[in-house]
Amino acid sequence: KRRMAGIDVEVAVIAARQHSLITLDQLIRIGGNRQLAHRRVEAGLWRRVEPRVYFVCGHPFTWEARQLAPVLSAGHGALASHRAGAVQWGVEGFRRGRPEISVHRHRRPKDVNARVHESTDLHLADPVVIRGIPTTGLVRTLLDVGSVISLDALEHAIDSTLRTTSAEWPDLYDSLVLHSRRGRNGCGRLRA
């Protein structure tokens, strides 16, 4: 009983930092196991929201929790990106919708509830943690959304970003140069 109470305290500490989420790997590191997670789900105390990711019930299941869950499930440096990244950064014209993540090429997670983009240059993403969610850097986010929105929408996003943040044209140009290669989605629209 005493050991379980200690695990519950550690779960609460982890979940408090992660929008009420805990991964199976984190649970194992603090002395729990898959059976413990299964029992908590059966008791209605936790809910499995992604492969190997659980939501500790008793708090609202927010958009932030929905966005962080696939990032945690994918692991290996996964980041909120594209439209979800733009929401995280507060870029005008983007609303909270389906979670969207970028993962390293050939590390696509199975069965996550998110749009998943594979990247060969995720090491260039300049990640930032915003409201507890690892997210692509601002200029990388603008480059990425360029691959999934219209040119007019990208122009509006860039204009609003330049107006409301410390980002400047040279930052966008540097990102374009850094990421430019044949077939790299988003570069053509950002160049335009």
Buried (B, 14 or more C-beta within 10 A) or exposed (E): EEEEEEBBEBBEEBBEEBBBBBBBEBBEEBEBEEEBBEEBBEEEBBBBBBBBBBBBBEEEBEBBBBBBBBBBBBBEBBBBBBBBBBBBBEBEBBEBEEBBBBBBEEBEBEEBEBBBBEBEBBEBBBBBEBEBBBBBBBBBBBBBBBBBBEEEBBBBBBEBBBEEBEBEEEBBEEBBEBBBEEEBBBBBBBEE
